[in-house]
Amino acid sequence: MYQGAHLSAALAMVTVLAGCSTDRSNARATGTAELAAAAAESVTVKATDFAFEAPEKIAAGAVTIVMENHGKELHQVQLVRLEEGKTVEDFAAAMKSHGPSPSWVKWVGGPNAAVPGQQSNATSVLEPGQYAYLCLIPSPDGKLHVTKGMVRPFEVTAESSATAAELPAADVTIKLVDYDFKPSQPLAPGRHTIMVENAGPQPHELVVIRLAPGKKVEDFAKWAESLKGPPPAQPVGGVVVLEKGGRGTFTVDLAPGDYAYICFVPDTKDGKYHFHHGMMKNFKVG
């Protein structure tokens, strides 16, 4: 599914973008438990350089991961389920290969990147089993944070709890397909809980970016190829990689302006980033 070089390069693009100054009063990803649905269990994951402080056990059901970035670098929380009795040690060994990820690794979303001192959030429905928190963002030296120890196993237990079995209600749904984004309705200014559904035949992600005045997502895609000059956009939210059929939600505040959706996941057939296949779309808020 992923080749190490492709994933590293794609995340490096996001890292550079997220390093830009963020206008908190205009558009920001919101990660507080206040924004999470009351029925979902809220779990705080503290990210540092390079480790996670996070629960070792979580009850099955709808879980909102609120990531607090206490480090000096950009961080994210990619959730993966490890099947067939595999461990984080097995995953670490698999990461050294540049081929497709093993079939026993299932990508189940999680909160996208947050800059130092900020938060991000995403809600997933987790079934009982063995999982791991990962950060796949590279440092300036090119090494992925996961290879520096930023991986932590956890167990999702079947014990009964008050946690809901379904994702929280959303006011907008965005379906991911090959190779397009299909929102259920236009996004208006204000706070939104957005449902992300991967309706395509291969893994996808959703990155929402706010464009600089006069810029289009095509300008961003061109810039992303070279990473030269000031970035024409900055990220404001999204859900990291979901398997085919996967679903997740995130909550975000949007101010009026020009935005875009884009997917950086490499294609399973030719290895090209999905935005090379046209998986990017401009839209306006307000």
C-alpha positions in Angstrom: 0.0 0.0 0.0 2.6 2.5 1.0 6.2 2.8 0.1 8.4 4.4 2.8 9.8 7.1 0.5 6.4 8.0 -0.8 4.8 8.3 2.6 7.8 10.3 4.0 7.7 12.8 1.1 3.9 13.2 1.3 4.1 13.9 5.0 7.0 16.2 4.6 4.7 18.4 2.4 2.2 18.6 5.2 4.9 19.3 7.7 6.1 22.3 5.8 2.6 23.6 5.4 1.7 23.2 9.1 4.9 25.0 10.0 3.3 28.2 8.6 1.9 30.7 11.0 -1.8 29.8 11.7 -4.5 32.5 12.0 -6.3 31.1 15.1 -9.1 33.6 14.7 -9.9 32.6 11.2 -9.5 28.8 10.8 -8.2 26.3 13.3 -8.6 22.6 14.0 -10.3 22.3 17.4 -9.3 19.4 19.7 -10.9 20.0 23.1 -13.2 17.5 24.7 -15.9 20.1 24.6 -16.1 19.7 20.9 -16.3 15.9 21.0 -19.7 14.3 21.0 -20.8 13.5 24.5 -21.5 9.9 23.7 -18.0 9.2 22.5 -15.2 8.5 24.9 -12.6 11.3 24.9 -9.0 10.2 25.2 -6.1 12.7 25.4 -2.8 11.7 23.7 0.1 14.0 24.6 2.8 14.0 21.8 6.4 15.0 22.5 9.7 14.7 20.6 9.5 11.7 20.2 7.0 9.8 22.3 3.3 9.5 23.2 1.8 9.7 26.6 -1.4 7.8 26.1 -3.7 5.1 27.7 -2.6 1.5 27.4 -6.2 0.3 27.3 -9.4 1.8 25.8 -12.9 0.4 25.8 -14.3 -0.5 22.4 -16.7 1.9 20.7 -16.6 5.4 19.4 -13.4 7.1 20.7 -12.3 10.7 20.2 -8.6 11.1 20.2 -7.6 14.6 21.3 -3.9 15.1 20.5 -2.0 17.8 22.4 1.3 18.6 20.7 3.8 19.3 23.5 6.8 18.9 21.2 8.9 21.3 19.1 8.0 19.5 15.8 4.8 18.8 14.1 3.0 15.6 15.2 0.0 13.5 14.4 -1.7 10.3 15.7 -2.3 7.6 13.1 -4.2 4.7 14.5 -3.4 1.2 13.2 -4.9 -2.1 14.1 -2.4 -5.0 14.3 -4.0 -8.3 13.3 -2.8 -11.9 13.2 -1.1 -11.6 16.6 1.4 -9.0 15.4 3.2 -6.5 17.6 4.7 -3.1 17.4 8.1 -4.8 17.0 6.7 -6.6 13.9 5.4 -3.3 12.6 8.8 -1.6 13.2 10.4 -4.4 11.2 7.9 -4.0 8.4 8.6 -0.2 8.3 12.1 -0.9 7.2 10.8 -2.4 3.9 10.0 -0.1 1.0 7.3 -2.4 -0.3 3.5 -2.4 0.4 2.5 -2.5 4.0 1.5 -6.0 5.3 -2.1 -7.1 5.2 -2.2 -7.4 8.9 -1.8 -3.6 9.3 -5.2 -1.8 9.1 -5.2 2.0 8.9 -8.1 3.3 11.0 -7.8 7.1 10.9 -6.9 9.4 13.7 -6.3 13.2 14.1 -4.2 14.9 11.5 -1.2 17.0 12.3 -1.0 19.8 14.8 1.7 22.4 15.1 3.6 22.8 18.5 1.3 24.0 21.2 -1.9 23.2 19.4 -4.4 20.3 19.3 -6.2 18.2 16.7 -9.0 15.7 17.0 -10.7 12.8 15.3 -13.2 10.2 16.3 -13.1 6.5 15.2 -15.0 3.4 16.1 -12.5 0.9 17.5 -13.2 -2.8 17.8 -11.5 -5.0 20.4 -7.9 -5.9 19.5 -4.3 -4.8 19.5 -3.5 -1.3 18.2 -0.7 1.3 18.0 -0.5 5.0 18.1 2.0 6.2 15.4 3.5 9.4 14.2 4.6 9.0 10.6 5.8 12.6 10.1 9.5 13.0 9.2 11.9 15.3 11.1 14.2 17.7 9.2 16.8 14.9 9.0 14.3 12.9 6.9 13.8 10.2 9.5 10.2 9.3 10.4 9.2 10.0 14.0 8.0 6.4 14.3 11.6 5.3 13.7 12.7 7.5 16.6 10.4 5.7 19.0 7.2 7.5 18.4 5.0 4.4 18.5 3.1 3.1 21.4 0.9 -0.1 21.6 -2.5 -0.1 23.2 -5.3 -2.5 23.6 -9.0 -2.0 22.8 -10.9 -4.1 25.3 -14.4 -5.6 25.0 -15.3 -4.6 28.5 -18.7 -2.9 28.8 -18.8 0.8 29.1 -21.0 3.8 28.3 -19.1 4.5 25.1 -21.3 4.7 22.0 -20.9 2.1 19.3 -21.4 4.6 16.5 -19.7 7.8 15.4 -21.2 11.1 16.6 -23.7 12.9 14.4 -22.2 15.1 11.8 -23.6 18.1 9.9 -21.5 17.4 6.7 -20.3 14.1 5.2 -17.4 14.0 2.8 -17.0 10.8 0.8 -13.6 9.9 -0.6 -13.5 8.0 -3.9 -11.0 7.4 -6.7 -10.2 10.2 -7.2 -12.5 12.8 -5.8 -14.1 14.4 -2.7 -17.9 14.4 -2.6 -19.3 16.6 0.2 -23.0 16.2 1.1 -23.4 20.0 1.1 -21.3 23.2 1.0 -19.4 24.1 4.1 -20.6 27.3 5.7 -18.6 29.5 8.2 -18.6 28.2 11.7 -18.0 25.0 13.7 -18.6 21.7 12.0 -18.4 18.0 12.8 -17.5 16.4 9.5 -17.9 12.8 8.7 -15.2 11.3 6.4 -16.1 8.1 4.6 -13.7 6.2 2.3 -16.0 5.0 -0.4 -13.2 4.2 -2.8 -11.5 0.9 -3.5 -8.2 1.8 -1.8 -7.0 3.9 1.2 -7.5 7.6 1.2 -7.1 10.6 3.6 -8.7 14.0 3.9 -6.5 17.1 4.3 -8.4 20.4 4.4 -6.3 23.4 3.5 -7.0 27.1 3.6 -5.7 28.9 0.5 -3.8 32.2 0.5 -5.6 35.0 -1.3 -5.7 34.4 -5.1 -4.4 30.9 -4.8 -5.9 27.6 -6.0 -5.3 24.0 -5.0 -3.4 23.6 -8.3 -0.9 26.2 -7.1 -0.5 24.2 -3.9 0.0 20.9 -5.8 2.6 22.5 -8.0 4.4 24.0 -5.0 4.3 20.6 -3.2 6.4 19.1 -6.0 9.4 21.4 -5.2 8.6 22.9 -1.8 10.3 26.1 -3.0 9.0 29.5 -2.0 6.2 30.4 0.4 3.4 27.8 0.6 0.2 28.9 -1.0 -2.0 27.2 1.7 -2.0 25.9 5.2 -3.8 22.9 6.7 -6.8 23.4 9.0 -8.0 19.8 9.8 -8.8 16.3 8.5 -8.6 12.6 9.1 -5.4 10.6 8.4 -5.4 7.4 6.4 -8.5 5.2 6.3 -8.9 1.8 4.8 -11.5 1.1 2.2 -14.9 1.4 3.9 -13.4 3.3 6.8 -15.1 6.2 8.5 -14.1 8.9 11.0 -15.2 12.4 12.1 -13.3 15.5 13.1 -14.4 18.9 14.4 -13.2 22.2 13.0 -14.0 25.9 13.0 -14.0 27.5 9.6 -13.9 31.2 8.7 -15.0 32.6 5.3 -12.4 32.1 2.7 -11.0 29.9 0.0 -10.2 26.3 0.9 -9.4 23.0 -0.8 -9.4 19.2 -0.2 -6.4 17.1 -1.1 -5.2 13.6 -0.7 -1.5 12.7 -0.5 -1.8 8.9 -0.3 0.2 7.0 -3.0 -1.8 5.0 -5.4 -1.9 1.3 -5.0 -1.4 0.7 -8.7 1.2 3.2 -9.9 2.5 4.8 -6.7 1.6 8.3 -7.8 0.1 10.6 -5.2 -3.7 10.7 -5.5 -3.6 14.4 -6.2 -1.7 13.6 -9.4 -4.8 11.6 -10.4 -6.9 14.7 -9.8 -7.9 14.1 -6.1 -7.9 17.8 -5.1 -10.8 20.2 -5.2 -11.2 24.0 -4.5 -14.2 25.2 -2.5 -15.3 28.4 -0.8 -16.6 28.9 2.7 -19.1 31.8 3.0 
